[in-house]
Amino acid sequence: MNGTSSLKNAIAVVTGATGFIGSHLVDYLIEHGCIVHALVRETSDRRWLNKSDQVKVHTVDLLNNSPINCLQKADYLFHCAGLTKAKTRDDYFSGNVDSCEILYERCVSIGANLKAIVHLSSLAAAGPSINGEPAQEKNSCNPVTYYGESKLAGEQIALKYASSLPIVIIRPPVVYGPREKNFFVYLKALSKGWNIKIGTSRRELSLVYIADLVRAMAQAVVLYPQKEKIYYITDGEHYLWSDISNSAMKILNVRAKKLVIPEALLPLFSYFFETLAWFGSKPPLFDRQRMIDICQTSWIASPKEFFESHMFKPQNDLAKGLQETIDWGKTNNWL
């Protein structure tokens, strides 16, 4: 059984449909015959949202009492909405926890036809790897940032409703691919001849290419129910940052000069960007929370449980994923 067999003519509701992951998920669902109800905020940038007639757009704020009537006939719900950047801990919890409570309460009330729900979480909910061992679903969680704490709290809300709703939680690591702005900042620096590295510590991480993540999310609903409620999704490999930079430089055909930023300077940078952000409406580009995140030495996880239970195999290794990402960046003038 594959990830497309139960999608044709199905009705799927996608929150966060204009975001990086959400917009790619909508594209995938449309490609495989779904009718998609996209939940977006009034202020959402809709440039990546699929313009197909199969997409029905609903302007909804999950933190208020906006009606979500499209849930009544929905087969599947993909909850991708959330905050990856915020100014305060309360903001993270509002966007990643309170919204979950409201959404799943609505599902209990009017979502009786739902066959499966994917709750998109993050490896950040579990925290960095202990002693370099890949995180497993059975391990205890120890998030180290406000974002991670809020994603874990969001999972706890989802699990609270899992007795009455068919919920499965997906924890991806770093997700990369077309439309992801932060990763392109790094790629652009490489293309300009600068290989930026934070400190001298050995750092390893798991990755997943966006096309594989959305395919896995579809597989998670097609093969629901499973006995487990939480799964890691990665491309199955672990990488050093040098693996990523070397592969990207080969594709870009550049030789970049290594620029090492001492970890001791990061607090200064974070205070600077946080101060600037308080004079505007947007969260800072870099802050103390992000500093904590990037200073960890190991963000790796094992996708073995999902691969075996859902008969899933990624289609993109690092070289292929980077090639497609860089090609898209050049075509769209991001590189």
N, C-alpha and C positions, 0 to 999 in steps of 0.2 A: 504494500500500500504506500502511495507516495503523497507528498504534500499538496497535490492538486486535485485528488480524486473527489473530495467532498466540498470543493469550493464553488464549482460551477452553479450559478443561479442562487447561491447562498446569499444571505443578507448579513453584512458585517458592519459593526459600529467601531470607528477608530477615534479615540481621543488623541489630542496632540497631532492631528493629521497634517499640519503644516510644518512640523519639525523635521529634523534630519532623518530620524528613524521612521517617524510616522508617515512622512511623504513617500519614502521608498516602500513602505509596507502597503500603502494605498496603491501604488503602481503595480506591485506584485499581485495584489488581490484582483485588481481590474484585469490584468493580463490573464488571470485564470478564471474569469467569468463571474466574479462576485458583483453584487450591488453594494456599494460602500456608502454609508452615512458618516460623513466626516464632521466631527465636532471641533469647532475652532472658536477662538476668542475674537472679540470685536477688533482687537488691535493686532491680530496675527498677520504676519507677512505670508501671503498666499501664492507667492511666485512659483513654489515647487509643487503646489497642489494640483493633482491630475485634473485636467479640464474635461474629461470624458463625461458623456451623458449618464454613465453608470455611477457617477459620484454625486451624492446629494449633500449639500453643505448646510450645516446647522450652526448658527452662532450661539454658543452656550458658554456661560461662566460656571464652572463646576463648584464654585464657592458660594453661589447664591441659589435661589430657588427656580432657576431657569428650567422649564419643562424639557424632558428628554424622551419625547413620545416615540422616537424611532426605536427605542429599546423593546417596545412591545412585540414587534415581529422579528427581532434580530435573532439570527442563528449563533453569531459569534460576536464577542466584544474583545477588542484589543485596547488595553489602557496604557497608552504611551505618553500621555500628558504628564508634565512635571517640571520642576526647576532644577537646572544643573548649576546655575549661578544665582546668588542672592546676596543682599547686603547683611542680613541678620539671620540668626538661628530660627527666629519666629517665622521669617519669610519662607525658609526652607520647609518648615513643618506645615505651614499653611498650604503651600503648593504641592507637597509630596505626601501629606498625611491627611489633613482635613478634607481635601478633595476626594480622597479614596473613600472615606467614610460616607460622604454624601452620595458618590456614584454607586457604591455597592448597596446602599440602602434603597436607592432607586431601582436597582436591579432586582432586589428582593420583592419590591412592590409591583413592578410592571414587566420584569424581564423573565417571565415564566418559560418562554420558548428557548432561552439560551442553552445551547449545547455545550459551550465551553467559553471560558474567559482567560485571556492571557494578561497577567499583571506584569508589566515590564519594570524590573528592578535594576540592580547593578551589583557588580562585585564589591563596590564601595560599601554596601550594606554588611558584608562579611568582614571587611577590613583587609589589611595586607597579610600576605602569607607568613606563616610562622616557620622559622628556620628554613626558609626556601622551599617548603613542601607545598605542592599545589592544593588550593582550597578544595574541600569536598563538601557535599551537601550536609553530611552528618556532623561536620565540625561546628563548634560554637562560634558566634559572631562577635567581632570586636571592632566596630567602625571607629575611625580616628578623626573624622571631620563631621561638621554639621550636615553636609550632604549625605554622607554615609549613614549617620544616625537617623535622618529623616527617611531615607529609603528603607532602612530596617523597620522603622515604625510603620511605614506604609505596608510593608509585607505583613506585619502583625495584624493590621486592619484586614488585609486580604484573607489571612488565615482564619480570622475570627468569623468571616462570612463563608468560609469554605465548606462548612457543614451544610449550608443551604444553597450555595452557588458552586458551579463547576469551575473552580479557579485553579490555574497553574501559574506559578511564579517563575519567571526567567531572569537569570542574573548574567548579563554579558559583562565582559571586561571592557577595555578600550575598543570602541567601534570606529572604524575608519572607512572612508570612501567619498564619492562625489557628494558635494553640498555641506560637508563637515568643515566649518570655518577654522577651528582651532588647529586641526591637523595640517591644513593648508598654510597656516602661518609658519609652521616648522618646515614644510616642503619648500616654501618660497625662500626662506633663509638659506636652505641648502642650494637652491637654484641660483642664488646670488653669491654663492661661494663661502657660506658660513655654516659650519657644523656645530651648533650650539649644544653644549653638554653641561648639566648641572652637577658640580662637584666631581670628585674622582672615584666615588663608590661604584661598585658593580651593581647595576640595576637591571632586573629582568621583569618581563611582563607578558601577559597573554593578550592576544588580539583576536578580533573577528571582523571580517569584511562585511559590509552592510548587506550585500546580496545574500550571504549565507545566514545572517541573523534573521532577516525577514522570512526566508524560506523555513528556518527552524521554528519561528513563531507560528507560521501556518501549519507546520507539521505537528506542533504542540496541540492545536485545536482539533486537527483531523484525527489524531490518535488519542484524544481524551476519551475516557478517563484512564489515568495511570495511577499506580498505587502511591507514587511520590507526588509532592506538591511543589517542590523547589528544584530547579535544574540550572546548572551552569552551561552556557553556550560559548565556546571559543572555536578557533580553527584547529585545535588539537595540538598546537605547538607552543613552546615557550621561547621568548626572544630576549636578547640583550638590545639596548638602544643602538649599539654599533651594528647589529644585524639590520636594523631598519634603515639607519643612515647609509650603510654601505650599499644596500639593495637600491635605495632611492637614488643615490648618486650615480649608480651604474645606469639606471633607466634615464635619468636626467642628463647623463653624459657630462658630468661636472666633477671637478676635484675641489672639495671644500676644505677650508682651513678650520681646524678645530678651535673653538672658542669656549674655554671652560669658565663658567661662572661659579665662583666659590659659594658654598652654601652659607657662609657667614654674611654674605651680602643680601641674601634673600629677604630677611626681615626689613631691611632698609627699602628694598623695592616694594614690598607689600604695603608698608606704611605710606609710601609715596602714592601708589595707585589707589589705596583706600581713601586717602585724603582727597584726591581728585574726584573720586566717585561721589563723595558726600555733597558735592556741588552740582551733581547731575541726577538724573532719574534712573540710570542704568547701574547694575552691579559693576565692581571694578574688574578690569581685565586680569589682574593678578592680586591676590590678597593672602592673608595668613592661612586661611583654610586651604587654598590651592598650594601654598608652600608646604604645609603638612603632607598633603597628598603626594607631591612630586619628590619629597625627600625620603619616602619609603623605598626600600631596596628590592622589594618583591611583591608584585601584583600578579600572581599566577593562579590558575584554577584548572581543575580537571573536568572535562565535559563527558567523561566516560559513561556516566549514568544515562545522560540524554542520548548519546550516540547509540547505546545498546538498546534502550527501551523504545526508542522512536525510529530505529533503523535509519539513522541520519549520518551522512558523511558530507563535510564541507566540500565545495567545489572550487574554492579559491585558496591557494597558498599565498604567502607573503608576496612573492614575486609577481604573481598574476594580479592580486588585489592592488598592489602599488602601481602596476602598469596601467590598469584601468582607471585608477584614481588620477594619476598624473596625466594620462591622455585626456580625461575629462577636464582637468584643470587647465590644460593648454587650450582646448577647444573653447572653453568658457572664459578665457582671459583671467583665470585665477593664478596662473603661473606665467 
